[in-house]
Structure formats: structure tokens, C-alpha cells
């Protein structure tokens, strides 16, 4: 170890840095740092202890130090195995381990690029990041959770919350909570290269997620992506995680994720916000009082984070989401319906965007469950069921009505099969389903299996968007339902081309130009 490194260890130790932090920053083993500190401390009390390193015992390598230095100077990256081959060729009889230790001692260590610490103006910058932990909850066992942290760089006041996932909706939702907790938004925010913020890095810099940019625009701040593998750029929020691990998580047990977040909120208010920060020598709460008036004010309307998607109602009258089922009124069987997913609820809307069902979401990780509202289930009276079915099949046309009557007449469970056929509207185009019903009536094949076989042979499944377009097309007037204007043949456009050529100014020919020039010359001579 050089005196420069030893001096740096002592300097950092005197400034209050831990052995772990010194070892990480200087790329040294903790034992090496501890030994240097002990030697320094001993030298301050016993001058003989600092006279120099202890005399090294003789070794079979003593005569090879200069040779090793020459090899390392010529080939700085040479491996110990390769160097051992060269030394054995000159008579060295030692083994790999002793050579590895000597090379480690003699090889020049790469100097780490210094990190420049800088302070920002109030409200100028924030830093956001996640940290992942595997925690043992007394009520639910071991679980992986992610700590969302948003920290104001000037005041060091932050917002913390443990979440289950790091997806876009969760990230946006926690940003909004952080803004509300801190009373405003910093003008810029630093991020690492998480996919919800940065899609990829190109030659011209980071390509930001357009959905996240729309969110940032709504609140008026600018996201800034750190350089790849340069996490110390947002070192303020990184160091905050170390403080959380040592002060919040250390020595505490938690019953559940909700309990953990309750303790974290109380810890923020009673400990983190009111301690004297080591770098600012002020309480984050006091500096935040100075910073808050300069933060970007919150908009009157929060950003809409809830995801909206289309889901098809199954033949059993359910909407599927994350391997669980949520009931909807059974008259919507087979229809693709808009579904809004909030943090705690699943809301289903009808074809005219009216709310028709609302359910509490099952916890993440729970699968195979059903949320059922009794009013969504079909009536047990078969006459009511058949009346509703006749209404639905009548919407498909008189041929569909004939098929339904034959189905109920010939099949023991004709009502259930009729619902199954209605559900096919979300998979196949209306014209294909009508063609299958027509063929089934022609051959007297009154069953759901017959319809499915005909469709499988003659039609192709369609996407949800195509099904929506097909449904909306049926509500258009007759003159708009099909293409009102057929494509014109190109021959009809030839007339316009010929007319434009007839009216275009004609360029003079070379002969005409020469004649005009001669006439002009003659006039000038006369």
C-alpha cells in the first residue's frame, strides 16, 4: 500500500466515513482499511509502531521482484497464470498463490475517477430511484418489495413508499404522491435507465418513454437520465437508501406491507425529516421550508394514471384480469368492454361508456379467484333467460332467431349453448357468424359445436379492435356502412393530365429562338 492511499484512508476515517464506505470508494478490502487505521492509531500512541512495515520474511520470490516489475510494466494486464509460466522458465519453483499475492502487491492499481460533489439551488433538482429488498413479514412470510424514493436535492427532504412492482402505473402514482407530500415539483429530476423512463440510449442520447414524458409535461418538470453505469450522478438518493437500511429497516419487524408503509411514514416525519443532515448541517424540514415556495405548483387536476384496456366478457359472464375473474351483467356475454384498472379497483364500462360493474382488486399474487355480484348472475327462471336470448338473437336477424328456436327445441342444454354462441361475436366477424348460422339452419345442425366447426373451417378469428370496429359499423347509416365511393380507374384521370398539358406555356424551339433573334437584330440595324 502506498503512502498516498494510506493518507486517503486516514483522511476519510477522520471525516467520519465508515470502513465499508472507504473500502468501496478506494477498491480495497475492509481488512486492509482496518489494518491501516489500526496502524495509524497505534502510531499516534507508540512512535515505534509507525516506523515502517514489519520486516517481510524471506521468500522464494525475493530474487524475482525486478523481473515481475518489468513484466507488469510491459504488460499491465498479464495474468498471474501467464506470468507463472515465464518465471518457471527461468527457474522459479514456487506456486500460484505466493505469486498472486506478490503481483497484487506490485501491480499498479487503477485510480478511480473522482466524484465531484455539487449542490443545487432550491427547487432546481430532485432525484428518484428504486431499491429492492427481500423482507420477512410476520403475517405473510418472505416477500420482495421495492422502495420508491423521491428526494429534493437542495433540502434532502424525501418521500418514501414500499410497493410491490416497479411498473409505469406504480411509478407515476408514487410520483404524484411524492409531489403532494412535498408540496410541489422540482424543475428537473435525475433517473437511472429504468425502462419506464428511458426506452434506450442512442447516438443522440437517451430515448425517453413518451408516456412518461407526457406525465412530466403535465407537471412541468424535465427528466434527466444519468449516464450508463454512472449511478453516483444521483448519489444523494443512493446514500438515502443506506440511511433507510441502517435506521428504518434495521432492528424492526413488520407484519405486512401496509404496516411497513405506516412505520415508514412515521419514521419520515419523526426521524428523517428532523435530524441534522451531515452534509447540510441543517434539518431537511427547515431547508424544505425555504425550498417549497420555489417548487413548481401542482396542477389543479392530477394526471390520470389508471390503465384502460378492452376485455371480452366470457361465456360465463366474467372479465379476466391477472388470472382472476370479475363478474359483469350476463347480458354482455361476448362483448368487448372497456375496463379501467385503478390501484385498488377494477371498473367495467358498457358499450355506451356507462359504468356497469365495480370490483375490489384481488391482492397481487392471488390467482384463481372470482369476484361475483349476485345482481350480475342470470335469473334462474328459464323463461326469463330464453326471453333475453331471443332479444339478442333477434339483433342478429331473422335467420339467427330460427336457429335459436331449433337449438332450444333439439338440445337439452340449448340455453347454455346459445350463450356460448353469443360469446363467439368477440372472436369472429358478424358476417362470418351469420354465414355459419345460415349454413347450420340449411342442414339442420342446431348445436354450438356445429357453429364452431363451421367457423373454424370457413372464417378467421379477429382481434378485439376489429370486433369493436365491426360493432360500431352496425350503428352507422346505410350509406356510410359500406364504402360510399368506389375507387376510380386511372383512365378517368387522363383527361385532367391532357388539359393541364394543353394550357401549359410552350417553350420556344431552337429554330424559333434563332428567327426571333434575327428579327431583333434587323430592327436594331434599321
Secondary structure, 3 states (H helix, E strand, C coil): CCHHHHHHHHHHHHCCCCHHHHHHHHCCCHHHHHHHHHHHHHHHHCHHHHCCCCCCCCCCCHHHHHHHHHHHHHCCCCCHHHHHHHHHHCCCCCCHHHHHHHHHHHCCCCCCCCCCCCCCCCCCEEEEEEEEEEEEECCCEEEEEEEEEEEECCCCCEEEEEECCCCHHHHHHHHHHHHHHHCCECCEEEECCCCCCEEEEECCEEEECHHHHHHHHHHCCEEEECCCCCHHHHHHHHHHHHHHHHHHHCCCCECCHHHHHHHHHHHHHHHHCCCECCCCCCEHHHHHHHHHHHCECCCCCCCCCCEEEEEECCCCCEEEECCEEEECCHHHCCCEEEEEECCCEEEEECCCCCEEEEEECCCCCCCCCEECCHHHCCCCCHHHHHHHHHHHHHHHCHHHHHHHHHHHHHCCCHHHHHHHHHHHHHCCCHHHHHHHHHHHHHHCCCCHHHHHHHHHHHCCCCCHHHHHHHHHHCCCCHHHHCCCCCCCCHHHHHHHHHHHHHCCCCCCCHHHHHHHHHHHHHHHHC
